[in-house]
Amino acid sequence: MVFRKSLLKLAALALGACVAFTSANAAEGKLEAIKAKGELVVGVKNDVPHYALLDQATGEIKGFEVDVAKMLAKSILGDENKIKLVAVNAKTRGPLLDNGSIDAVIATFTITPERKRVYNFSEPYYQDAVGLLVLKEKNYKSLADMNGATIGVAQAATTKKVINTAAKKIGIKVKFSEFPDYPSIKAALDAKRIDAFSVDKSILLGYKDDNNEILPDSFDPQSYGIVTKKDDANFSNYVNDFVKQNKTEIDALAKKWGL
């Protein structure tokens, strides 16, 4: 009986060591796996002017976050062209990271305490605030004028919560209509099916035209981070160090793209 208990203890210890070793290897293996395949796969948006927008003429996605992704590829692989960009939106970026389709997300992914429980975020590479784009003919001056208005937001984004909190704080009620992407929200605004388009202000700049305006209100500053999986500890640390060490150059890229 004593002999059997000893064997069981040894087996349990061996299993624990094996699990720990496997977990460590999995965490450390991501960076090596990227180097082995010679390609970094990054999820970026394709409908956000200045950040990441599909060029219909060339079929390429271009913008600030694309350039940051290329910088990361160069840091890891020595060549910014050793990268594959996968178009994502607020609803798909998490699942695509979860299932291993992409290695990282650089897609206006706002850092929140809730999200940090699910994913690893780098230090912020850019900060912005939520705003409101409205038709000029509405004569809105601020959110305070918008009691009963319908506001268009992206699915799975933090915007709805931010605006709803701000509305409650000033004693008004607003409704929300959720859309899969930003062009759909802009189209709904143009068609007067919604009263406002809300997202981070620098994104709204890309959808501004002669018929609309961005209200002066700014809500809840947002910080964007590069996102990786929780079990990729070594890779996540590498990405975080990359942001810290290259912040000056990243800031210069933001200015280059008018942000």
PyMOL commands that set and color helices and strands:
alter all, ss='L'
color gray80, all
select helices_A, chain A and resi 2-37+64-77+93-98+113-116+136-138+143-145+159-169+182-190+201-207+233-245+247-256
alter helices_A, ss='H'
color red, helices_A
select strands_A, chain A and resi 40-44+47-48+52-54+61-62+83-87+104-105+119-121+126-135+150-154+175-179+196-200+212-214+219-224+227-229
alter strands_A, ss='S'
color yellow, strands_A
deselect
rebuild
show_as cartoon
